[in-house]
Amino acid sequence: MDNKTPISALIFVVLLALFATLFIIYTAIIVDWNRIELLPTLIFLVLIVLSDSFPVRLPKGGNVSVSFAAIVASILLFQPLVVIIITIARDLFLITHKENRIKYIFNASQLAISAGSASLVYQMASNDVSTFTSASIPAFIASISVFFVLNMIFVTLILSFTQKQSPLAVWMVNIKWASFTFLSMAPLGALIAVIYINIGFWGLVLFLLPLIIARHSFQSYMSMREAFLDTITSLSLAIDAKDPYTKGHSSRVADYVTALGEELKLPADRMEFLHYIAMIHDVGKLAVPENILKKEAPLTPEEEGIMKKHSEEGAKIIKNVKYFAPGSDIIKYHHERWDGSGYPNQLKAEAIPQDARILSVADAFDAMTSDRPYRKAMKPQVALRELQLCSGAQFDPEVVNAFVTIFPRLCEKSYKGSSDLASTTREALTRT
């Protein structure tokens, strides 16, 4: 978050900070000052600061750290005010920096509310807060549930406001994968508390290694995910590079597919998967000879037959990749037509997978608005009219209507070409 932070995000942070301030005042009123010990407080403060100093970046913004386990332990050991102090101390210090003040105010506020509320619940539900036994487990579960739910809600909302995406979309892309990992660290936090109660400081020193391992697991996952996405991008570029006229085609189609998915209210995880499939939807063209791909004259029946094999070849290729295998039918059938006259299996209407119908419209629009060796690009408005003319025949009417809705947003981008060549459209669509 920076100077470009949306006003909705700023309002959310301000309200959160005000509520956090009131909550801190309340915990200061109810605190038992005689129970506060300086050394344990400092020990856990250092532990949490160290854990927070090496965050792992989320794919769409934001960070996570392994400090969750240390925070859980502090919730079980200290009063709410102390928990708040040791949890937000680092962010309060960083607020003094000139950069990212909004970010640190948000972090401090949401942690004060989440961790403080969890500690308050544990204090109220536990019969004896000086130890941790089997009788403490219900209170432990209740407090961690409060912390987890509040923390996830606040993080999801701020990312939703800053990225201008639905909370569900943010949850599916950023938070869902981390939820189980975070929850699995809760027992580790309880174990830290038990060891500190029974062994003391040196027990915490021994537990630094598991925390380091947990952080490494986080980072390894995100590194593998980043490498995977880089591989998809590279493969997409390799596909487009085979035909210089289709440069950028795959990434544009992926953008259109994402916009269509949002308009059609697809689940966020499905929409993300479809985006990646769109990036490599033409992978089968790697098996098509270049003399056919680049041919400026109309294709012969034999050449057209070879070209039409590219969707089936693409499906065969990605079936061997575990992550992409469920999307093989999307690639295989994205040239099927609503009226049953497409290829390779002449599927009709809703027998065609919906994701393939979405990809078909996005693919056709970009094909029409791009220069090809056998014709110049159309104006976007002309291509849109062509989609509408073919609605109910070649394309799913629902998907075309969704494309008409998002069209003004797409037109904010620049398109090359201005030739009104509607007469060449049908040939163009057989060679996308």
C-alpha positions as CSV (number, residue, x, y, z in Angstrom):
1,M,0.0,0.0,0.0
2,D,1.3,3.4,-0.9
3,N,0.1,6.8,-2.1
4,K,-2.1,5.1,-4.7
5,T,-4.0,3.2,-2.0
6,P,-7.7,3.3,-2.9
7,I,-9.9,5.5,-0.7
8,S,-12.0,2.5,0.3
9,A,-8.8,0.8,1.7
10,L,-7.9,4.0,3.5
11,I,-11.3,4.3,5.1
12,F,-11.1,0.6,6.2
13,V,-7.7,1.1,7.8
14,V,-8.8,4.3,9.6
15,L,-11.9,2.6,11.0
16,L,-9.9,-0.5,12.0
17,A,-7.3,1.7,13.7
18,L,-9.9,3.5,15.7
19,F,-11.5,0.3,16.8
20,A,-8.1,-1.1,17.7
21,T,-7.3,1.9,19.8
22,L,-10.6,1.6,21.8
23,F,-9.9,-2.1,22.3
24,I,-6.4,-1.4,23.6
25,I,-7.8,1.1,26.1
26,Y,-10.3,-1.5,27.2
27,T,-7.5,-4.2,27.8
28,A,-5.5,-1.6,29.7
29,I,-8.4,-1.0,32.0
30,I,-8.9,-4.7,32.8
31,V,-5.2,-5.7,33.0
32,D,-3.9,-7.1,36.3
33,W,-0.6,-5.2,36.5
34,N,0.7,-7.4,39.4
35,R,0.8,-10.4,37.0
36,I,2.9,-8.7,34.4
37,E,6.5,-10.0,34.2
38,L,9.1,-8.0,32.2
39,L,11.5,-10.8,31.2
40,P,9.0,-13.2,29.6
41,T,7.4,-10.3,27.8
42,L,10.7,-9.3,26.3
43,I,11.6,-12.9,25.4
44,F,8.4,-13.3,23.4
45,L,8.7,-9.9,21.9
46,V,12.1,-10.8,20.5
47,L,10.8,-14.2,19.3
48,I,7.9,-12.6,17.4
49,V,10.0,-9.8,15.9
50,L,12.6,-12.4,14.7
51,S,9.8,-14.5,13.2
52,D,8.3,-11.4,11.4
53,S,11.6,-10.3,10.0
54,F,11.6,-12.9,7.3
55,P,8.2,-12.9,5.7
56,V,7.1,-14.9,2.6
57,R,5.3,-12.9,-0.1
58,L,1.9,-14.0,-1.3
59,P,1.2,-14.3,-5.0
60,K,-1.2,-11.3,-5.3
61,G,0.2,-9.0,-2.6
62,G,0.7,-9.2,1.1
63,N,3.0,-11.4,3.2
64,V,2.8,-14.2,5.7
65,S,5.3,-15.2,8.4
66,V,5.8,-18.0,10.9
67,S,5.2,-15.7,13.8
68,F,1.7,-17.2,14.1
69,A,3.1,-20.0,16.3
70,A,4.8,-17.6,18.7
71,I,1.6,-15.4,18.8
72,V,-0.4,-18.5,19.7
73,A,2.0,-19.2,22.6
74,S,1.7,-15.7,23.9
75,I,-2.1,-15.9,23.8
76,L,-1.9,-18.8,26.2
77,L,0.7,-17.3,28.5
78,F,-0.1,-13.6,28.8
79,Q,-3.0,-11.1,29.5
80,P,-4.6,-9.4,26.4
81,L,-2.7,-6.1,26.8
82,V,0.6,-7.9,27.0
83,V,-0.3,-10.0,24.0
84,I,-1.2,-6.9,22.0
85,I,2.1,-5.1,23.0
86,I,4.4,-7.9,22.0
87,T,2.4,-8.7,18.8
88,I,2.3,-5.1,17.4
89,A,5.6,-3.7,18.7
90,R,7.4,-4.2,15.5
91,D,4.7,-2.6,13.4
92,L,4.4,0.3,15.8
93,F,8.1,0.9,15.4
94,L,7.9,0.7,11.6
95,I,5.0,3.2,11.5
96,T,7.7,5.9,12.2
97,H,9.2,5.1,8.8
98,K,8.2,7.4,5.9
99,E,7.2,4.5,3.7
100,N,4.3,2.1,4.0
101,R,2.8,3.8,7.0
102,I,-0.7,2.7,6.0
103,K,0.5,-0.9,5.7
104,Y,2.0,-0.9,9.2
105,I,-1.0,0.8,10.7
106,F,-3.2,-1.9,9.2
107,N,-1.0,-4.7,10.5
108,A,-0.8,-3.2,14.0
109,S,-4.5,-2.6,14.1
110,Q,-5.7,-6.0,12.9
111,L,-3.2,-7.9,15.0
112,A,-4.2,-5.9,18.1
113,I,-7.8,-6.9,17.6
114,S,-7.2,-10.5,16.4
115,A,-4.6,-11.5,19.0
116,G,-6.1,-9.4,21.8
117,S,-9.6,-10.9,21.3
118,A,-8.1,-14.4,21.2
119,S,-6.3,-13.8,24.4
120,L,-9.4,-12.3,26.0
121,V,-11.4,-15.4,25.0
122,Y,-8.8,-17.7,26.4
123,Q,-8.6,-15.8,29.7
124,M,-12.4,-16.0,30.0
125,A,-12.8,-19.7,29.0
126,S,-9.8,-21.2,30.8
127,N,-10.1,-22.2,34.5
128,D,-6.3,-21.9,35.1
129,V,-4.2,-19.6,32.8
130,S,-1.0,-20.4,34.7
131,T,-0.7,-23.8,33.1
132,F,-1.8,-25.7,30.1
133,T,-3.4,-29.1,30.5
134,S,-6.0,-31.2,28.6
135,A,-8.7,-29.2,30.4
136,S,-7.3,-26.1,28.6
137,I,-7.9,-27.5,25.1
138,P,-11.5,-26.2,24.6
139,A,-10.4,-22.7,25.6
140,F,-7.4,-23.1,23.3
141,I,-9.5,-24.1,20.3
142,A,-12.0,-21.2,21.0
143,S,-9.3,-18.6,21.2
144,I,-7.3,-19.8,18.2
145,S,-10.6,-19.9,16.2
146,V,-11.3,-16.3,17.1
147,F,-7.7,-15.2,16.1
148,F,-7.8,-17.1,12.8
149,V,-11.2,-15.9,11.7
150,L,-10.6,-12.3,12.5
151,N,-7.1,-12.3,11.0
152,M,-8.2,-13.9,7.8
153,I,-11.2,-11.5,7.5
154,F,-9.1,-8.4,7.9
155,V,-6.3,-9.5,5.5
156,T,-8.9,-10.7,2.9
157,L,-10.7,-7.4,3.1
158,I,-7.7,-5.1,2.8
159,L,-6.4,-7.1,-0.2
160,S,-9.9,-6.9,-1.7
161,F,-10.0,-3.1,-1.3
162,T,-6.4,-2.6,-2.6
163,Q,-6.7,-5.0,-5.6
164,K,-10.3,-4.1,-6.3
165,Q,-11.3,-7.8,-6.4
166,S,-14.1,-9.6,-4.6
167,P,-13.2,-11.0,-1.2
168,L,-13.9,-14.5,-2.4
169,A,-11.4,-14.1,-5.3
170,V,-8.7,-12.8,-2.9
171,W,-9.4,-15.7,-0.5
172,M,-9.1,-18.3,-3.2
173,V,-5.9,-17.0,-4.6
174,N,-4.0,-15.7,-1.6
175,I,-5.5,-17.0,1.6
176,K,-7.0,-20.4,1.0
177,W,-3.8,-22.2,0.5
178,A,-2.3,-20.7,3.7
179,S,-5.2,-21.4,6.0
180,F,-4.4,-25.1,6.6
181,T,-0.7,-24.3,7.1
182,F,-1.5,-21.6,9.6
183,L,-3.9,-23.9,11.5
184,S,-1.3,-26.6,11.6
185,M,1.0,-24.2,13.3
186,A,-1.5,-23.7,16.2
187,P,-0.5,-26.9,18.0
188,L,3.1,-25.8,17.6
189,G,2.3,-22.6,19.4
190,A,0.6,-24.6,22.2
191,L,3.7,-26.7,22.5
192,I,5.9,-23.6,22.7
193,A,3.7,-22.4,25.6
194,V,3.9,-25.8,27.4
195,I,7.7,-25.9,27.0
196,Y,8.1,-22.4,28.3
197,I,5.9,-23.1,31.3
198,N,7.9,-26.2,32.2
199,I,11.4,-25.5,30.9
200,G,11.7,-21.8,30.5
201,F,13.9,-19.7,28.2
202,W,16.1,-22.5,26.9
203,G,13.1,-24.5,25.8
204,L,12.3,-21.6,23.4
205,V,15.8,-21.6,22.1
206,L,15.3,-25.3,21.1
207,F,12.1,-24.4,19.3
208,L,13.7,-21.8,17.0
209,L,14.7,-24.7,14.7
210,P,11.0,-25.8,14.0
211,L,10.1,-22.2,13.3
212,I,12.9,-21.9,10.8
213,I,11.8,-25.1,9.1
214,A,8.2,-23.9,9.0
215,R,9.3,-20.6,7.4
216,H,11.4,-22.5,4.9
217,S,8.3,-24.6,4.0
218,F,6.3,-21.5,3.3
219,Q,9.1,-20.0,1.1
220,S,9.6,-23.3,-0.8
221,Y,6.0,-23.5,-1.7
222,M,5.9,-19.9,-2.9
223,S,9.1,-20.4,-4.9
224,M,7.8,-23.5,-6.6
225,R,4.6,-21.7,-7.4
226,E,6.5,-18.7,-8.9
227,A,8.7,-21.1,-10.9
228,F,5.6,-22.9,-12.2
229,L,4.0,-19.6,-13.3
230,D,7.2,-18.5,-15.0
231,T,7.3,-21.8,-16.8
232,I,3.7,-21.2,-18.1
233,T,4.7,-17.7,-19.3
234,S,7.8,-19.1,-21.0
235,L,5.8,-21.8,-22.7
236,S,3.2,-19.3,-23.8
237,L,5.9,-17.1,-25.4
238,A,7.4,-20.2,-27.1
239,I,4.0,-21.0,-28.6
240,D,3.4,-17.4,-29.8
241,A,7.0,-17.2,-31.1
242,K,6.4,-20.0,-33.6
243,D,4.1,-17.6,-35.5
244,P,5.2,-13.9,-35.3
245,Y,1.7,-12.8,-36.3
246,T,0.3,-14.2,-33.0
247,K,2.8,-12.4,-30.7
248,G,1.0,-11.8,-27.4
249,H,-2.1,-13.7,-28.5
250,S,-2.0,-16.2,-25.6
251,S,-1.6,-13.6,-22.9
252,R,-4.4,-11.4,-24.3
253,V,-6.7,-14.3,-24.6
254,A,-5.9,-15.1,-20.9
255,D,-6.8,-11.6,-20.0
256,Y,-10.1,-11.8,-21.9
257,V,-10.9,-15.1,-20.3
258,T,-10.3,-13.7,-16.8
259,A,-12.6,-10.7,-17.5
260,L,-15.3,-13.1,-18.8
261,G,-14.9,-15.3,-15.8
262,E,-15.4,-12.4,-13.5
263,E,-18.5,-11.3,-15.4
264,L,-20.0,-14.8,-15.4
265,K,-19.3,-15.1,-11.6
266,L,-17.0,-18.1,-11.9
267,P,-15.4,-19.4,-8.7
268,A,-12.0,-17.6,-8.2
269,D,-10.0,-20.8,-8.2
270,R,-11.6,-22.0,-11.4
271,M,-11.1,-18.6,-13.0
272,E,-7.4,-18.7,-12.1
273,F,-7.0,-22.2,-13.6
274,L,-8.8,-21.1,-16.8
275,H,-6.4,-18.2,-17.1
276,Y,-3.4,-20.5,-17.0
277,I,-5.1,-22.9,-19.5
278,A,-5.7,-19.9,-21.8
279,M,-2.0,-19.0,-21.7
280,I,-1.2,-22.4,-23.3
281,H,-4.4,-23.1,-25.3
282,D,-2.5,-23.1,-28.6
283,V,0.2,-25.5,-27.4
284,G,-0.9,-28.0,-30.0
285,K,0.3,-25.6,-32.8
286,L,3.8,-26.7,-31.9
287,A,2.9,-29.8,-33.9
288,V,1.7,-27.8,-37.0
289,P,4.3,-27.1,-39.7
290,E,5.3,-23.5,-40.0
291,N,4.5,-23.4,-43.7
292,I,0.8,-23.9,-42.8
293,L,0.8,-21.5,-39.9
294,K,2.3,-18.7,-42.0
295,K,0.6,-19.4,-45.2
296,E,-0.9,-16.2,-46.7
297,A,-3.2,-17.9,-49.2
298,P,-6.3,-19.9,-48.1
299,L,-5.5,-23.4,-46.8
300,T,-6.1,-26.5,-48.8
301,P,-8.6,-29.1,-47.4
302,E,-5.6,-31.2,-46.4
303,E,-3.8,-28.3,-44.7
304,E,-7.0,-27.3,-43.0
305,G,-7.3,-30.8,-41.6
306,I,-3.8,-30.6,-40.2
307,M,-4.5,-27.2,-38.6
308,K,-7.7,-28.5,-37.0
309,K,-5.7,-31.2,-35.3
310,H,-3.9,-28.7,-33.1
311,S,-6.6,-28.6,-30.4
312,E,-6.5,-32.4,-30.0
313,E,-2.7,-32.4,-30.0
314,G,-2.7,-29.7,-27.3
315,A,-5.0,-31.8,-25.2
316,K,-2.7,-34.8,-25.5
317,I,0.3,-32.7,-24.5
318,I,-1.2,-31.2,-21.3
319,K,-2.8,-34.5,-20.2
320,N,0.8,-35.5,-19.2
321,V,1.1,-32.6,-16.8
322,K,-0.7,-33.3,-13.5
323,Y,-1.8,-29.7,-12.8
324,F,-3.1,-29.1,-16.4
325,A,-4.7,-32.5,-17.0
326,P,-8.2,-31.5,-15.8
327,G,-8.1,-28.7,-18.4
328,S,-7.3,-30.9,-21.4
329,D,-11.0,-30.9,-22.5
330,I,-11.0,-27.1,-22.5
331,I,-8.2,-27.0,-25.0
332,K,-9.6,-29.9,-27.0
333,Y,-13.0,-28.4,-27.4
334,H,-12.4,-24.7,-27.7
335,H,-13.1,-24.8,-31.4
336,E,-16.4,-26.6,-31.1
337,R,-19.4,-24.5,-32.1
338,W,-22.7,-23.9,-30.4
339,D,-24.7,-25.3,-33.4
340,G,-22.6,-28.5,-33.5
341,S,-20.6,-27.6,-36.7
342,G,-17.2,-27.2,-34.9
343,Y,-14.3,-29.6,-34.4
344,P,-13.0,-32.1,-33.4
345,N,-16.1,-33.9,-32.1
346,Q,-19.0,-31.7,-33.4
347,L,-20.3,-31.2,-29.8
348,K,-23.3,-29.0,-29.5
349,A,-24.6,-26.3,-27.1
350,E,-24.1,-27.2,-23.4
351,A,-22.4,-30.5,-24.3
352,I,-19.3,-28.3,-24.9
353,P,-17.6,-27.6,-21.5
354,Q,-18.4,-24.0,-20.4
355,D,-14.8,-23.1,-20.0
356,A,-14.2,-24.2,-23.6
357,R,-17.1,-21.9,-24.7
358,I,-15.5,-19.0,-22.8
359,L,-12.1,-19.6,-24.3
360,S,-13.7,-19.9,-27.8
361,V,-15.1,-16.3,-27.6
362,A,-11.9,-14.8,-26.2
363,D,-9.8,-16.6,-28.7
364,A,-12.0,-15.6,-31.6
365,F,-12.1,-11.9,-30.6
366,D,-8.3,-11.7,-30.3
367,A,-7.9,-13.5,-33.6
368,M,-10.1,-11.0,-35.4
369,T,-8.5,-8.0,-33.9
370,S,-4.9,-9.1,-34.7
371,D,-3.0,-9.0,-38.0
372,R,-2.6,-12.4,-39.6
373,P,-0.7,-13.3,-42.8
374,Y,-3.9,-13.8,-44.7
375,R,-5.7,-10.6,-43.6
376,K,-5.4,-7.4,-41.6
377,A,-6.8,-6.9,-38.2
378,M,-10.4,-5.7,-37.6
379,K,-11.5,-2.8,-35.5
380,P,-12.6,-4.1,-32.1
381,Q,-16.2,-2.8,-32.8
382,V,-16.4,-4.8,-36.0
383,A,-15.1,-7.9,-34.2
384,L,-17.7,-7.4,-31.5
385,R,-20.5,-7.2,-34.1
386,E,-19.2,-10.4,-35.7
387,L,-19.4,-12.2,-32.3
388,Q,-22.9,-11.0,-31.9
389,L,-23.8,-12.2,-35.4
390,C,-22.4,-15.6,-34.6
391,S,-24.1,-15.8,-31.2
392,G,-26.3,-18.9,-31.0
393,A,-24.6,-20.4,-34.1
394,Q,-20.8,-20.4,-33.4
395,F,-20.8,-19.0,-29.9
396,D,-22.6,-19.5,-26.6
397,P,-25.1,-16.6,-26.4
398,E,-24.5,-16.2,-22.6
399,V,-20.8,-15.8,-23.1
400,V,-21.2,-13.4,-26.0
401,N,-23.5,-11.3,-23.8
402,A,-20.9,-11.3,-21.1
403,F,-18.3,-10.2,-23.6
404,V,-20.5,-7.3,-24.8
405,T,-20.8,-6.2,-21.2
406,I,-17.0,-6.2,-20.6
407,F,-16.2,-4.8,-24.0
408,P,-16.0,-1.1,-22.9
409,R,-13.3,-2.1,-20.4
410,L,-11.4,-4.0,-23.0
411,C,-11.5,-1.0,-25.3
412,E,-9.5,1.0,-22.8
413,K,-6.5,-0.9,-24.2
414,S,-5.2,-0.1,-27.7
415,Y,-5.6,-2.5,-30.6
416,K,-3.6,-2.6,-33.7
417,G,-5.3,-2.5,-37.1
418,S,-8.4,-0.8,-38.4
419,S,-9.5,-2.7,-41.5
420,D,-13.2,-3.5,-41.7
421,L,-12.8,-7.0,-43.2
422,A,-15.9,-8.8,-41.9
423,S,-15.9,-11.0,-45.0
424,T,-12.7,-12.7,-43.9
425,T,-13.9,-13.5,-40.4
426,R,-15.1,-17.0,-40.9
427,E,-11.8,-18.1,-42.4
428,A,-9.9,-16.3,-39.6
429,L,-11.8,-18.2,-37.0
430,T,-10.7,-21.6,-38.4
431,R,-7.1,-20.6,-38.1
432,T,-7.1,-19.3,-34.5
